[in-house]
Amino acid sequence: SAPAPSLPFPFQSLGRDSELGTPLLSHSKGPTAGCLTESALTIQRISSSPGRTKVVFNLTDCIGCRAYRGPDSADVGAYFTAYFYPFKRRWMSAGVARQRVEQCFRVALVQDPLANLQEAEKWAHAIRDASVLQPGDASVGVAYTEVRRPCRVMILVNPHSGRGQALQLFTGHVQGMLTEASVPYTLVITEHQNHARELVRKADLSQWDALVIMSGDGLLFEVINGLMDREDWQEAIQTPLGILPGGSGNALAASVHHYSQ
Ligand SMILES: Nc1ncnc2c1ncn2[C@@H]1O[C@H](COP(=O)(O)OP(=O)(O)OP(=O)(O)O)[C@@H](O)[C@H]1O
């Protein structure tokens, strides 16, 4: 892929393409200027109308960025989309939670679609690289930036957990985030009791950077028991484990989340 430009990296093209009549770099809110620094992506809407024109996105909240061609083959422009999960106030509640924000830009510097895609890839690369380099913030329990890249994950889902919705929760909420963050994963849907325990007992753990369990408490206990059943249990039990609530009670997931805050 294209080499990352050095930072700070200002948006280069603010003019309009005279032939196409479209901004060379644009955002859904219209022609855009901005700057990528080591810690933030700042977007400035170029507009004479009143209202908020500048938005700052912290790269500590960015999980990924990808470049792509649009669906219309006649469109010479290319796109890059950055995915952020900043803390935001919950609707009708005093609490805050991470909420998804997607920022999409169109690049149309020239008439050559490939050159535009390369430019978009340069942007995506720069945003991803700068996001990975963000220091973790212990006060909000952010360990994401400390995760090794690429992070190869085995995800175990018990389809019967809770009200039988764990798999639906995975495809509806988790799968998209893994794609946005370019995390390669293998999904294992457990087929019977002790399936996960046996799998983990025999697995080549050097292939995985983390095991993620989407279930109630039961499947996590199976995985821990599987790791402890191994001859190399002292090393095996060091494998990073993740728990995503998919069961009915989710007591363990809730308390892990509570203590990580
Ligand atoms: N495909 C499967 N069919 C039947 N049992 C399974 C299957 N996969 C896993 N199990 C077993 O189901 C048990 C319960 O699973 P889990 O804790 O994930 O769900 P839950 O009991 O609904 O959740 P909670 O603990 O929140 O009430 C586990 O101990 C596991 O051994």
The ligand as a Gaussian input file, in Angstrom:
#p B3LYP/6-31G(d) Opt

LIG

0 1
 N      -24.292000     -25.750000      21.270000
 C      -24.510000     -26.013000      22.556000
 N      -25.543000     -26.793000      22.929000
 C      -25.799000     -27.027000      24.215000
 N      -25.061000     -26.554000      25.251000
 C      -24.026000     -25.773000      24.941000
 C      -23.704000     -25.453000      23.580000
 N      -22.633000     -24.644000      23.580000
 C      -22.295000     -24.467000      24.873000
 N      -23.115000     -25.137000      25.691000
 C      -23.154000     -25.179000      27.168000
 O      -24.153000     -24.277000      27.635000
 C      -23.796000     -23.848000      28.958000
 C      -24.433000     -22.493000      29.283000
 O      -23.905000     -21.530000      28.444000
 P      -23.793000     -19.974000      28.757000
 O      -23.338000     -19.707000      30.113000
 O      -23.021000     -19.421000      27.648000
 O      -25.300000     -19.468000      28.583000
 P      -26.432000     -19.100000      29.628000
 O      -26.497000     -20.149000      30.692000
 O      -27.646000     -18.830000      28.831000
 O      -25.946000     -17.726000      30.200000
 P      -25.999000     -17.132000      31.666000
 O      -24.850000     -17.784000      32.405000
 O      -25.808000     -15.661000      31.506000
 O      -27.346000     -17.476000      32.208000
 C      -22.297000     -23.846000      28.966000
 O      -21.808000     -24.362000      30.166000
 C      -21.867000     -24.736000      27.785000
 O      -21.236000     -25.913000      28.248000

